[in-house]
Amino acid sequence: MPTLTVDDIRVEVPEGTSILDAAKKAGVKIPSLCYMKDVQAIGACRVCLVEVEGARTLVASCVMPVNEGMKVYTQRKRVRDARKMVVELLLSDHQGDCQTCARNDDCELQALAGELGIRDIRFPGEKSKSIIDDSTPALVRDSGKCILCRRCVTVCKDIQGVGGLFAQNRGFDTVVGPAFCGDLDDVVCVQCGQCGAVCPVGAISENDQIAEVWAALEDPTKTVVVQTAPAIRAALGECFGNAPGTLVTGKMVSALRRLGFDAVFDTNFAADLTIIEEGTELLMRLKKALVDKQPVALPMFTSCSPGWIKFLEYFYPEMLPHLSTCKSPQQMFGALAKTYYAEKIGKKPEDMFVVSIMPCTAKKFECARPEMNASGVRDVDVVLTTRELGRMIKQAGIDFNSLVDDKMDSPMTEGSGAADIFANTGGVMEAALRTVYEIVTGRPFPFENLHVTPIAGLEGIKEAAVTFTETVPAWSFLEGVTAKVAVTHGLGNIRQLIERIKSGEATYHFIEVMTCPGGCIGGGGQPRMTDNSIRLARIAAIYKEDEGKKLRKSHENPDITLIYKEFLGDANGHKAHQLLHTKYVERSRV
């Protein structure tokens, strides 16, 4: 435990701690741009420079480990001047027009310039070329705003295991982008948006579709309905100054009504529906394997995360039969909104306009997939991220924090606590186990407070096992069977897991995969900047939402029972397959 001083403040930290983290413990803030805690420390931006007594030059505090007796100074004139010049040089090559940039008031470079007292650009001159890449439905890149911090490169390569972005050329000609400085649509990109989530400026952001939603709301020929994903309620408040993990479900509904939507629904309903369809599909696969002795694709993977599906299509197309055929809750809701709900209110599918509020940029890509038209027209018309909804509410002049709580519309109103936890890594699996266990055994789910603790938390790959004993007659073939399940989040982790499965090192029956670290609560469309402390705060809020509900199991949802009786027929039946299931395709990596 070396002891050092930071600005004459004595602090003791574990060996190997960086000066940056030691200063934080001492209550001293050192600015940075390229650094991401627990993810990246490369000293590229040089904003975190400090003076160390005895050192010949200033050092980057994010990569310099402490040692016994070290004396660090963070605010001497030499340090302040160096930091200021670094930021001035970044600004001199920055194409950003703060007044019209989507990141205005949410830009780390802008905030840092203000903190350093920069009021003029002292180094005017040639700027790097600005290239606008809007080739994908989900993301827009503006190379002129890039500050070469390489956060996006690290997240894409090391966390997501995709490698769609990297630094090219040298010196003034350096560009961060796809191979050969091409478009994202020309390379392997799952459109998860984690690059945009960590970008400190406006170089990568979601494709803003707020104007399309305003246009639909003002179109008298359209009935415009909106659905909200479980993760939104624990993050939207951050757009209005609330602490991470603040639940704002009721205020969110009130805001959506004020924006002019004809009906406000909860994607939780479709999440419960997903559990019924996906759970039934899993049981049918197990029956085919154990009773009929036929070849069947096991383990079965969840299919509610579109970035993960595109990852599989690119990198492991031979594993596509292992995907559940279920659509995501977003797409299930869209199909039902334009059929079941449209019939109830006397509208044609083409007269309906469905908007989704999602924590995920890849959902923009998902709703545009050609196979997502079970209603005869596109099932979901527009996806807005959490950040976009926050901006839209501000555009409308709504004082969000003063709103009175409101409730969702009916039908398709009820959502269980099991649906809420879809937002968290491990949540889909826990929700499925709550239902499958009770269907098979006819007895209450045995885990304390219904939580399967081995698959909760932020560990990259998690495992659990549930044994079926004393089964009901219909599922007697599962008597004594131990279902082995796994949960993973962040695509780099699923790559490891798939390789273990392919080598025979690991065997499972069912696997939950979430594209983004932490699950949907850490999605690429959530308020920035999302680190593990924020992920855990949002996760805790979602569990609180679940635990506060009387209805906590998908199969006990009365609205789900009603829609099967009135409209869908049997789970996994003909009509359910037509509307709620789909298939995916191999994609070339060339």
C-alpha positions as CSV (number, residue, x, y, z in Angstrom):
1,M,0.0,0.0,0.0
2,P,2.2,2.9,-1.2
3,T,1.7,6.3,0.4
4,L,2.0,9.4,-1.7
5,T,0.8,13.0,-1.7
6,V,-1.4,14.6,-4.3
7,D,-1.4,18.4,-4.0
8,D,0.0,17.9,-0.5
9,I,-2.9,15.6,0.4
10,R,-1.6,12.3,1.8
11,V,-3.2,9.2,0.4
12,E,-2.6,5.5,0.7
13,V,-3.6,3.2,-2.2
14,P,-2.9,-0.4,-3.4
15,E,0.2,-1.1,-5.4
16,G,-0.3,-0.6,-9.1
17,T,-2.9,2.1,-8.7
18,S,-2.6,4.9,-11.3
19,I,-2.0,8.5,-10.3
20,L,-5.4,9.3,-11.7
21,D,-7.2,6.9,-9.4
22,A,-5.1,7.9,-6.4
23,A,-6.0,11.6,-7.0
24,K,-9.7,10.6,-7.1
25,K,-9.3,8.9,-3.7
26,A,-7.7,12.1,-2.4
27,G,-10.7,14.1,-3.6
28,V,-8.7,15.7,-6.5
29,K,-10.3,15.7,-9.9
30,I,-7.9,15.3,-12.9
31,P,-9.6,15.9,-16.2
32,S,-9.3,13.2,-19.0
33,L,-10.8,12.5,-22.4
34,C,-9.5,9.1,-23.7
35,Y,-9.6,7.3,-20.3
36,M,-12.4,4.9,-19.4
37,K,-12.3,3.3,-16.0
38,D,-11.8,-0.5,-16.2
39,V,-11.8,-0.3,-20.0
40,Q,-9.1,1.9,-21.4
41,A,-6.0,3.7,-20.1
42,I,-3.7,4.6,-23.0
43,G,-2.6,8.2,-22.3
44,A,-3.5,9.2,-25.8
45,C,-5.2,12.6,-25.2
46,R,-2.6,14.0,-22.7
47,V,-5.3,15.9,-21.0
48,C,-4.6,14.2,-17.7
49,L,-1.0,15.5,-17.4
50,V,0.4,16.1,-13.9
51,E,3.7,17.0,-12.5
52,V,5.6,14.4,-10.4
53,E,8.5,15.7,-8.3
54,G,11.8,14.5,-9.8
55,A,10.3,13.6,-13.2
56,R,11.9,15.2,-16.2
57,T,8.5,15.9,-18.0
58,L,4.9,16.0,-17.2
59,V,3.3,12.5,-17.1
60,A,-0.1,11.1,-18.1
61,S,-1.7,10.2,-14.8
62,C,-4.0,7.6,-16.3
63,V,-1.1,5.3,-17.1
64,M,1.5,6.2,-14.5
65,P,1.4,3.9,-11.5
66,V,2.1,5.4,-8.0
67,N,5.1,4.5,-5.9
68,E,6.1,5.1,-2.3
69,G,6.8,8.7,-1.4
70,M,5.7,10.1,-4.8
71,K,4.7,13.8,-4.7
72,V,2.2,14.7,-7.4
73,Y,1.0,18.2,-8.3
74,T,-2.1,18.6,-10.4
75,Q,-2.7,22.4,-10.5
76,R,0.7,24.1,-10.9
77,K,0.9,26.6,-13.7
78,R,3.0,24.3,-15.8
79,V,0.3,21.7,-15.6
80,R,-2.6,24.0,-16.2
81,D,-0.9,25.6,-19.2
82,A,-0.1,22.2,-20.7
83,R,-3.6,20.9,-20.3
84,K,-5.0,24.1,-21.8
85,M,-2.8,23.9,-24.8
86,V,-3.7,20.2,-25.4
87,V,-7.4,21.1,-25.4
88,E,-6.8,24.2,-27.6
89,L,-5.0,22.0,-30.2
90,L,-7.9,19.5,-30.1
91,L,-10.4,22.4,-30.7
92,S,-8.3,23.8,-33.5
93,D,-9.0,20.6,-35.5
94,H,-12.5,20.1,-34.3
95,Q,-15.3,20.7,-36.9
96,G,-18.0,20.9,-34.3
97,D,-20.5,23.7,-34.2
98,C,-21.7,23.5,-30.7
99,Q,-24.8,25.5,-31.3
100,T,-26.2,22.8,-33.7
101,C,-24.4,19.7,-32.4
102,A,-26.6,17.0,-30.8
103,R,-24.0,16.8,-28.0
104,N,-24.3,20.5,-27.1
105,D,-24.4,20.6,-23.2
106,D,-23.5,16.9,-23.3
107,C,-20.0,17.1,-24.7
108,E,-16.9,16.2,-22.7
109,L,-14.6,18.4,-24.9
110,Q,-17.0,21.4,-24.6
111,A,-17.2,20.9,-20.8
112,L,-13.5,20.6,-20.4
113,A,-12.8,23.7,-22.5
114,G,-15.2,25.6,-20.2
115,E,-13.5,24.3,-17.1
116,L,-10.1,25.3,-18.4
117,G,-11.3,28.8,-19.2
118,I,-10.7,28.6,-23.0
119,R,-12.6,31.4,-24.7
120,D,-10.6,31.8,-28.0
121,I,-9.1,29.4,-30.6
122,R,-5.5,30.4,-30.7
123,F,-4.4,28.0,-33.4
124,P,-6.6,28.5,-36.5
125,G,-5.6,26.7,-39.6
126,E,-6.3,23.6,-41.7
127,K,-8.7,21.1,-40.3
128,S,-9.1,17.4,-40.9
129,K,-11.6,16.5,-43.6
130,S,-15.1,16.0,-42.3
131,I,-16.8,12.8,-43.7
132,I,-20.4,12.1,-42.9
133,D,-21.3,8.5,-42.8
134,D,-25.1,7.8,-42.5
135,S,-25.0,4.5,-44.3
136,T,-26.7,2.5,-41.5
137,P,-30.2,2.9,-40.0
138,A,-28.8,3.2,-36.5
139,L,-25.7,5.3,-36.5
140,V,-24.2,8.5,-38.0
141,R,-20.5,9.3,-38.0
142,D,-18.9,12.7,-38.5
143,S,-15.1,12.3,-38.8
144,G,-14.7,16.1,-38.5
145,K,-15.7,16.0,-34.8
146,C,-13.4,13.0,-33.9
147,I,-10.7,13.8,-31.4
148,L,-8.9,10.5,-31.9
149,C,-9.4,9.3,-28.3
150,R,-9.9,5.7,-29.6
151,R,-12.6,5.0,-27.0
152,C,-14.8,3.6,-29.8
153,V,-12.0,1.4,-31.2
154,T,-11.4,-0.1,-27.7
155,V,-15.1,-0.8,-27.1
156,C,-15.7,-2.2,-30.6
157,K,-12.7,-4.5,-30.5
158,D,-12.0,-5.4,-26.9
159,I,-15.5,-5.3,-25.3
160,Q,-17.7,-6.2,-28.3
161,G,-15.2,-8.4,-30.2
162,V,-16.4,-6.9,-33.5
163,G,-13.5,-4.8,-34.7
164,G,-15.4,-2.5,-37.1
165,L,-13.4,0.6,-36.2
166,F,-9.7,1.4,-36.0
167,A,-7.2,4.2,-36.4
168,Q,-5.7,4.5,-39.9
169,N,-2.9,6.6,-41.4
170,R,-0.6,8.7,-39.3
171,G,-0.1,12.2,-38.0
172,F,-2.5,14.9,-39.3
173,D,-4.0,12.3,-41.7
174,T,-5.1,9.9,-38.9
175,V,-8.7,8.8,-39.2
176,V,-10.7,6.6,-36.9
177,G,-13.3,4.6,-38.8
178,P,-14.0,1.5,-40.8
179,A,-11.4,-0.2,-43.1
180,F,-10.1,2.0,-45.9
181,C,-12.0,4.9,-44.5
182,G,-15.2,3.5,-45.9
183,D,-18.8,3.4,-44.5
184,L,-20.0,1.4,-41.5
185,D,-22.4,-0.4,-43.9
186,D,-19.4,-1.7,-45.8
187,V,-17.9,-3.5,-42.8
188,V,-19.0,-5.9,-40.0
189,C,-21.0,-3.6,-37.7
190,V,-23.7,-4.9,-35.4
191,Q,-25.0,-1.3,-34.9
192,C,-25.0,-1.8,-31.1
193,G,-24.1,1.9,-30.6
194,Q,-21.5,1.2,-27.8
195,C,-19.1,3.3,-29.9
196,G,-21.5,6.3,-29.7
197,A,-22.2,5.6,-26.0
198,V,-18.5,6.2,-25.1
199,C,-17.6,8.9,-27.7
200,P,-16.8,12.1,-25.7
201,V,-18.0,14.3,-28.5
202,G,-20.5,14.2,-31.4
203,A,-18.3,12.0,-33.8
204,I,-20.7,9.0,-33.5
205,S,-24.3,9.2,-32.5
206,E,-27.7,7.6,-33.1
207,N,-29.5,8.4,-36.3
208,D,-31.9,11.1,-35.0
209,Q,-35.5,10.3,-36.0
210,I,-37.4,12.8,-33.8
211,A,-38.6,14.7,-36.9
212,E,-40.2,11.6,-38.3
213,V,-42.1,11.1,-35.1
214,W,-43.3,14.7,-35.0
215,A,-44.5,14.4,-38.6
216,A,-46.5,11.2,-37.7
217,L,-48.0,12.9,-34.7
218,E,-49.2,15.8,-36.9
219,D,-50.6,13.5,-39.6
220,P,-54.4,13.3,-39.0
221,T,-54.6,10.0,-41.1
222,K,-52.3,8.1,-38.6
223,T,-53.1,6.6,-35.2
224,V,-49.7,6.9,-33.5
225,V,-49.0,4.5,-30.6
226,V,-45.8,4.2,-28.6
227,Q,-44.2,1.4,-26.6
228,T,-41.5,1.8,-23.9
229,A,-38.9,-0.8,-23.1
230,P,-38.3,-1.8,-19.5
231,A,-34.8,-0.2,-19.3
232,I,-36.1,3.3,-20.1
233,R,-37.9,3.8,-16.8
234,A,-34.6,3.5,-14.9
235,A,-32.6,5.8,-17.1
236,L,-34.8,8.5,-18.7
237,G,-34.7,10.6,-15.5
238,E,-30.9,11.1,-16.1
239,C,-31.8,13.3,-19.1
240,F,-33.5,15.7,-16.6
241,G,-30.9,15.8,-13.8
242,N,-32.1,12.8,-11.8
243,A,-29.6,10.3,-10.3
244,P,-28.9,7.1,-12.2
245,G,-31.4,4.4,-11.2
246,T,-34.3,6.9,-10.5
247,L,-37.6,5.2,-11.6
248,V,-39.7,7.6,-13.7
249,T,-42.3,5.2,-15.1
250,G,-45.3,7.4,-14.4
251,K,-43.7,10.6,-15.4
252,M,-42.6,9.0,-18.7
253,V,-46.2,8.0,-19.5
254,S,-47.4,11.6,-18.7
255,A,-44.7,13.1,-21.0
256,L,-45.6,10.7,-23.9
257,R,-49.3,11.7,-23.6
258,R,-48.3,15.4,-23.7
259,L,-46.3,14.8,-26.8
260,G,-49.5,13.7,-28.5
261,F,-49.4,9.9,-28.8
262,D,-52.8,8.4,-29.3
263,A,-52.0,5.5,-26.9
264,V,-49.1,4.6,-24.6
265,F,-48.2,1.0,-24.1
266,D,-45.6,-1.0,-22.1
267,T,-43.2,-3.3,-24.0
268,N,-43.4,-5.4,-20.7
269,F,-46.6,-6.9,-22.1
270,A,-44.7,-8.2,-25.1
271,A,-41.8,-9.3,-22.9
272,D,-44.2,-11.5,-21.0
273,L,-45.5,-12.8,-24.3
274,T,-41.9,-13.6,-25.3
275,I,-41.4,-15.7,-22.2
276,I,-44.5,-17.8,-23.1
277,E,-43.4,-18.3,-26.7
278,E,-39.7,-18.8,-26.0
279,G,-40.3,-21.1,-23.0
280,T,-42.7,-23.2,-25.0
281,E,-40.2,-23.4,-27.8
282,L,-37.5,-24.5,-25.4
283,L,-39.7,-27.2,-23.9
284,M,-40.6,-28.4,-27.5
285,R,-36.9,-28.7,-28.4
286,L,-36.3,-30.7,-25.2
287,K,-39.2,-33.0,-25.9
288,K,-37.9,-33.5,-29.5
289,A,-34.5,-34.4,-28.1
290,L,-35.5,-36.5,-25.1
291,V,-38.7,-38.2,-26.2
292,D,-38.6,-38.3,-30.0
293,K,-34.8,-38.8,-30.1
294,Q,-34.5,-36.5,-33.0
295,P,-31.6,-34.1,-33.7
296,V,-32.3,-30.7,-32.3
297,A,-30.3,-27.5,-32.0
298,L,-29.3,-27.2,-28.3
299,P,-28.4,-25.0,-26.5
300,M,-31.1,-22.6,-27.5
301,F,-30.1,-18.9,-27.5
302,T,-32.4,-16.0,-26.7
303,S,-33.2,-13.8,-29.6
304,C,-34.4,-10.5,-28.1
305,S,-31.1,-8.5,-28.7
306,P,-30.7,-7.5,-32.3
307,G,-27.0,-6.6,-32.1
308,W,-26.3,-10.1,-30.9
309,I,-28.4,-11.6,-33.8
310,K,-26.4,-9.7,-36.3
311,F,-23.2,-10.7,-34.6
312,L,-24.2,-14.4,-35.0
313,E,-25.2,-13.8,-38.6
314,Y,-21.8,-12.4,-39.3
315,F,-19.4,-14.5,-37.2
316,Y,-21.1,-17.8,-36.4
317,P,-23.8,-18.4,-39.1
318,E,-23.5,-22.1,-38.5
319,M,-25.1,-21.5,-35.0
320,L,-28.2,-19.8,-36.4
321,P,-30.4,-22.9,-35.8
322,H,-29.6,-22.5,-32.1
323,L,-31.4,-19.1,-32.0
324,S,-34.9,-19.0,-30.7
325,T,-37.3,-18.2,-33.6
326,C,-39.1,-15.7,-31.3
327,K,-39.0,-12.1,-32.4
328,S,-37.9,-9.5,-29.8
329,P,-40.6,-8.0,-27.6
330,Q,-40.3,-4.8,-29.6
331,Q,-41.3,-6.6,-32.8
332,M,-43.9,-8.8,-31.2
333,F,-45.6,-5.6,-29.9
334,G,-45.4,-4.0,-33.3
335,A,-47.1,-7.0,-35.0
336,L,-49.9,-7.1,-32.4
337,A,-50.4,-3.3,-32.4
338,K,-51.1,-3.4,-36.2
339,T,-53.3,-6.5,-36.0
340,Y,-54.9,-7.2,-32.6
341,Y,-55.1,-3.6,-31.3
342,A,-55.9,-2.2,-34.8
343,E,-58.9,-4.6,-35.0
344,K,-60.1,-3.5,-31.6
345,I,-60.1,0.2,-32.5
346,G,-61.3,-0.3,-36.1
347,K,-58.2,0.7,-37.9
348,K,-56.2,-0.9,-40.8
349,P,-52.5,-1.8,-40.3
350,E,-51.4,0.8,-42.7
351,D,-53.2,3.5,-40.7
352,M,-51.2,2.6,-37.6
353,F,-47.9,4.2,-36.8
354,V,-45.9,2.4,-34.1
355,V,-43.0,4.2,-32.3
356,S,-40.7,2.3,-29.9
357,I,-38.7,4.0,-27.1
358,M,-35.6,1.7,-26.7
359,P,-32.3,1.8,-24.9
360,C,-30.7,0.4,-28.0
361,T,-29.5,1.8,-31.4
362,A,-29.6,-1.7,-33.0
363,K,-33.4,-1.6,-32.6
364,K,-33.4,1.0,-35.4
365,F,-31.8,-1.6,-37.6
366,E,-34.0,-4.4,-36.3
367,C,-37.3,-2.6,-37.1
368,A,-36.1,-2.0,-40.7
369,R,-35.3,-5.7,-41.4
370,P,-37.4,-6.9,-44.4
371,E,-38.8,-9.9,-42.5
372,M,-40.4,-7.7,-39.8
373,N,-43.7,-7.2,-41.5
374,A,-46.0,-9.8,-40.2
375,S,-48.9,-7.4,-40.2
376,G,-48.5,-6.9,-44.0
377,V,-46.8,-3.6,-43.4
378,R,-43.7,-2.7,-41.4
379,D,-44.5,-3.7,-37.8
380,V,-42.5,-0.9,-36.0
381,D,-42.1,2.4,-37.9
382,V,-39.6,4.3,-35.9
383,V,-37.3,3.6,-32.9
384,L,-36.2,6.5,-30.6
385,T,-33.5,6.0,-28.1
386,T,-33.7,7.1,-24.5
387,R,-31.6,10.1,-25.4
388,E,-33.8,11.0,-28.3
389,L,-36.9,10.9,-26.1
390,G,-35.2,13.1,-23.6
391,R,-34.5,15.6,-26.4
392,M,-38.0,15.4,-27.8
393,I,-39.5,16.1,-24.3
394,K,-37.3,19.2,-24.0
395,Q,-38.2,20.3,-27.5
396,A,-41.9,20.3,-26.4
397,G,-41.1,22.5,-23.4
398,I,-42.3,19.9,-21.0
399,D,-41.1,20.2,-17.4
400,F,-40.5,16.5,-16.9
401,N,-39.8,16.5,-13.2
402,S,-43.0,18.3,-12.3
403,L,-45.2,15.8,-14.1
404,V,-47.8,13.8,-12.3
405,D,-47.6,10.0,-12.7
406,D,-49.9,8.4,-15.3
407,K,-50.7,4.8,-16.3
408,M,-50.4,2.9,-19.5
409,D,-53.3,2.3,-21.9
410,S,-55.2,-0.9,-22.4
411,P,-55.4,-3.5,-23.8
412,M,-51.9,-5.0,-23.6
413,T,-51.5,-3.1,-20.4
414,E,-50.4,-5.6,-17.8
415,G,-46.7,-6.4,-17.5
416,S,-45.2,-8.6,-14.8
417,G,-42.0,-8.0,-12.7
418,A,-40.5,-10.8,-14.8
419,A,-40.9,-8.5,-17.8
420,D,-39.2,-5.6,-16.0
421,I,-36.0,-7.5,-15.4
422,F,-35.6,-8.1,-19.2
423,A,-33.6,-4.8,-18.8
424,N,-30.9,-6.5,-16.8
425,T,-28.3,-9.0,-17.8
426,G,-29.6,-12.3,-16.5
427,G,-33.2,-11.0,-16.4
428,V,-34.5,-12.8,-19.5
429,M,-33.2,-16.1,-18.2
430,E,-34.6,-15.5,-14.7
431,A,-38.0,-14.6,-16.1
432,A,-37.9,-17.7,-18.3
433,L,-37.0,-20.0,-15.4
434,R,-39.8,-18.6,-13.2
435,T,-42.3,-19.7,-15.9
436,V,-40.8,-22.9,-17.2
437,Y,-40.2,-24.4,-13.8
438,E,-43.7,-23.8,-12.7
439,I,-45.2,-25.1,-15.9
440,V,-43.1,-28.3,-15.7
441,T,-43.5,-29.0,-12.0
442,G,-46.7,-27.3,-11.1
443,R,-45.0,-26.0,-8.0
444,P,-43.7,-22.5,-6.9
445,F,-40.3,-21.4,-8.2
446,P,-37.9,-22.4,-5.4
447,F,-35.4,-19.5,-5.4
448,E,-35.6,-16.9,-2.6
449,N,-37.6,-13.8,-3.6
450,L,-37.7,-15.4,-7.1
451,H,-34.2,-14.3,-7.9
452,V,-31.6,-16.6,-9.4
453,T,-28.5,-15.0,-7.8
454,P,-25.8,-16.9,-9.7
455,I,-26.9,-15.2,-13.0
456,A,-27.2,-11.7,-11.6
457,G,-24.5,-9.1,-11.5
458,L,-21.9,-7.9,-14.0
459,E,-19.6,-11.0,-14.4
460,G,-19.2,-11.6,-18.1
461,I,-20.3,-15.3,-18.2
462,K,-22.6,-16.7,-15.5
463,E,-24.1,-20.1,-15.0
464,A,-26.9,-21.8,-13.1
465,A,-28.7,-25.1,-13.0
466,V,-32.3,-26.0,-12.1
467,T,-33.4,-29.6,-11.6
468,F,-37.0,-30.6,-12.4
469,T,-38.5,-32.9,-9.8
470,E,-42.0,-34.2,-9.3
471,T,-43.1,-33.0,-12.7
472,V,-46.7,-32.8,-13.9
473,P,-47.8,-35.6,-16.2
474,A,-47.5,-33.6,-19.4
475,W,-43.8,-33.0,-18.8
476,S,-42.9,-36.3,-17.1
477,F,-40.0,-36.8,-19.5
478,L,-38.2,-34.0,-17.8
479,E,-38.4,-35.7,-14.4
480,G,-34.9,-35.5,-12.8
481,V,-33.5,-33.5,-15.7
482,T,-31.1,-30.7,-14.6
483,A,-31.4,-27.8,-17.0
484,K,-28.1,-26.1,-17.4
485,V,-28.2,-22.4,-18.3
486,A,-25.8,-19.6,-19.0
487,V,-26.0,-15.8,-19.3
488,T,-23.6,-13.5,-21.0
489,H,-23.5,-9.8,-21.9
490,G,-21.0,-7.9,-24.1
491,L,-20.3,-9.6,-27.4
492,G,-16.7,-10.4,-26.6
493,N,-18.0,-12.7,-23.8
494,I,-20.4,-14.6,-26.1
495,R,-17.5,-15.2,-28.5
496,Q,-15.6,-17.0,-25.7
497,L,-18.7,-18.9,-24.7
498,I,-19.5,-20.1,-28.3
499,E,-15.9,-21.3,-28.7
500,R,-16.2,-23.3,-25.4
501,I,-19.5,-24.8,-26.7
502,K,-18.1,-25.7,-30.1
503,S,-15.0,-27.4,-28.5
504,G,-17.2,-29.5,-26.2
505,E,-15.8,-27.8,-23.1
506,A,-19.2,-26.5,-22.0
507,T,-22.7,-27.8,-22.5
508,Y,-26.0,-26.0,-21.8
509,H,-29.7,-26.2,-22.6
510,F,-30.5,-22.5,-22.7
511,I,-28.4,-19.3,-23.0
512,E,-29.3,-15.7,-22.6
513,V,-27.2,-13.2,-24.7
514,M,-27.3,-9.5,-24.4
515,T,-25.3,-7.3,-26.8
516,C,-24.4,-4.5,-24.4
517,P,-22.5,-4.7,-21.1
518,G,-25.0,-4.9,-18.2
519,G,-27.8,-5.7,-20.7
520,C,-30.3,-3.2,-21.9
521,I,-29.7,-0.9,-19.0
522,G,-26.3,-0.3,-20.6
523,G,-27.6,0.0,-24.1
524,G,-26.0,2.2,-26.8
525,G,-29.0,4.6,-26.7
526,Q,-28.9,5.2,-22.9
527,P,-27.8,8.5,-21.3
528,R,-24.0,8.9,-21.3
529,M,-21.6,8.1,-19.7
530,T,-22.4,4.6,-18.6
531,D,-19.9,2.9,-16.3
532,N,-20.3,0.0,-13.9
533,S,-21.5,2.2,-11.1
534,I,-24.3,3.6,-13.3
535,R,-25.1,0.1,-14.6
536,L,-25.5,-1.2,-11.1
537,A,-27.7,1.7,-10.0
538,R,-30.0,1.1,-13.0
539,I,-30.0,-2.7,-12.4
540,A,-31.0,-2.1,-8.7
541,A,-33.9,0.1,-9.8
542,I,-35.2,-2.5,-12.2
543,Y,-35.1,-5.2,-9.5
544,K,-36.9,-2.8,-7.2
545,E,-39.6,-2.3,-9.8
546,D,-40.0,-6.1,-10.1
547,E,-40.1,-6.7,-6.4
548,G,-42.7,-4.0,-5.9
549,K,-45.2,-5.7,-8.1
550,K,-47.8,-8.3,-7.1
551,L,-47.6,-9.9,-10.5
552,R,-44.1,-11.2,-11.0
553,K,-44.4,-14.2,-13.4
554,S,-45.2,-14.0,-17.1
555,H,-47.5,-17.0,-17.2
556,E,-49.8,-15.4,-14.5
557,N,-50.3,-12.2,-16.5
558,P,-54.1,-12.0,-17.2
559,D,-53.6,-9.9,-20.4
560,I,-51.4,-12.6,-21.8
561,T,-54.1,-15.3,-21.1
562,L,-56.7,-13.0,-22.7
563,I,-54.8,-12.4,-26.0
564,Y,-54.2,-16.2,-26.5
565,K,-57.9,-16.8,-25.9
566,E,-59.2,-13.9,-28.0
567,F,-56.6,-13.8,-30.8
568,L,-53.5,-15.9,-30.9
569,G,-54.8,-19.4,-30.0
570,D,-52.1,-21.8,-28.7
571,A,-48.6,-20.7,-27.7
572,N,-46.3,-21.6,-30.6
573,G,-49.4,-22.3,-32.7
574,H,-50.0,-21.3,-36.3
575,K,-51.1,-17.7,-35.7
576,A,-48.5,-17.1,-33.0
577,H,-45.8,-18.3,-35.4
578,Q,-47.1,-16.1,-38.2
579,L,-47.0,-12.9,-36.1
580,L,-44.4,-13.5,-33.3
581,H,-41.7,-15.7,-34.9
582,T,-39.1,-15.2,-37.6
583,K,-35.9,-16.5,-39.1
584,Y,-32.5,-15.0,-39.7
585,V,-29.8,-15.2,-42.5
586,E,-26.1,-15.6,-42.9
587,R,-24.2,-12.4,-43.6
588,S,-21.0,-12.2,-45.5
589,R,-18.0,-10.6,-43.6
590,V,-16.4,-9.5,-46.9
